[in-house]
Amino acid sequence: MDWKRRLALLLLLRHRRNRRKITRRMSVSSFECLLKSLEPHIRKNYTNMRNPVEPIEMLGITLRYLGSGNSITDLHFKCKRGKSTIAYMIHRVCRAIWTNLLRDNIPELTVERF
């Protein structure tokens, strides 16, 4: 399934009110909020050589990897992307989550709080 079909599926799920979960782990609104906050940090530039992987696909593959426990080889066959590409996407998204969302969601640990 290419990224255009995945994007169309996400848009369909967004407008269907009877289906609240994407993969039974996260609601569509939570996914969109996370995507909105991470998109500037994981977006890549378009070049004349090839089109980059879209942030929606990067985040979706990373969440599937973290949530399901599948190996990168399993995702390679399911998503039809190279193993090194998937590993790079997972690393890039996790790094963006760690560097950009850690401060906002987890308070700094101090001696007084501990």
C-alpha positions in Angstrom: 0.0 0.0 0.0 1.6 3.3 -1.0 1.5 6.5 1.0 -1.4 8.0 -1.1 -3.6 5.1 -0.2 -2.6 5.3 3.5 -3.3 9.0 3.5 -6.7 8.4 2.0 -7.4 5.7 4.6 -6.5 8.2 7.4 -8.7 10.8 5.9 -11.6 8.3 5.7 -11.0 7.3 9.3 -11.0 10.9 10.3 -14.5 11.5 8.9 -16.0 8.3 10.1 -17.4 8.8 13.6 -18.2 5.1 14.2 -14.6 4.1 13.9 -12.5 5.9 16.6 -9.3 3.9 16.6 -6.6 3.5 14.0 -5.0 0.3 15.3 -6.9 0.0 18.6 -4.2 1.8 20.4 -4.6 5.4 19.4 -7.5 7.5 18.3 -7.4 9.4 15.0 -7.4 12.8 16.9 -4.4 11.7 19.0 -2.6 10.6 15.9 -3.3 13.9 14.2 -2.1 15.9 17.2 1.1 13.9 17.4 1.7 14.2 13.7 1.1 17.9 13.8 3.7 18.4 16.6 6.3 16.1 15.0 5.8 17.0 11.3 8.3 19.9 11.1 11.0 17.8 12.7 10.6 14.7 10.6 9.7 16.2 7.2 12.3 15.8 4.4 12.8 17.8 1.3 11.7 16.9 -2.2 14.5 16.4 -4.7 14.7 15.8 -8.4 16.0 12.3 -7.7 13.0 11.0 -5.6 10.2 11.9 -3.4 10.7 11.5 0.4 8.7 9.4 2.7 5.8 11.4 4.0 5.7 12.2 7.8 2.3 10.4 8.1 3.9 7.2 6.9 7.0 7.6 9.0 4.9 8.1 12.2 2.5 5.3 11.2 5.3 2.8 10.7 7.1 3.8 13.9 3.9 3.5 16.0 3.2 0.1 14.4 6.8 -1.0 15.3 6.6 0.3 18.9 3.0 -0.9 19.5 3.0 -4.3 17.9 6.5 -5.6 18.7 7.0 -6.7 15.1 10.5 -6.9 13.8 11.8 -4.5 11.1 11.8 -7.5 8.7 8.0 -8.0 9.3 7.4 -4.3 8.6 9.6 -4.6 5.5 7.2 -7.1 4.0 4.0 -5.4 5.2 4.9 -1.8 4.2 7.0 -2.6 1.1 9.9 -0.4 2.2 13.5 -1.3 2.6 14.8 -2.6 5.9 17.3 0.2 6.2 14.7 2.8 5.3 12.3 1.5 8.0 15.1 1.5 10.6 16.1 5.1 9.6 12.4 6.2 9.9 12.0 4.6 13.3 15.2 6.2 14.5 14.3 9.6 13.1 10.8 9.7 14.6 11.9 8.4 18.0 14.6 11.0 18.2 12.1 13.7 17.3 9.8 12.5 20.0 12.6 12.4 22.5 14.1 15.8 21.7 10.9 17.8 21.1 8.1 16.3 23.2 10.0 15.2 26.3 10.2 18.7 27.8 6.4 19.3 27.3 5.1 16.0 28.6 7.5 14.8 31.3 8.5 17.3 34.0 12.1 17.7 34.9 13.2 15.6 37.8 14.7 17.6 40.7 15.9 16.7 44.1 12.8 18.4 45.7 10.4 16.4 43.5 12.2 13.1 44.0 
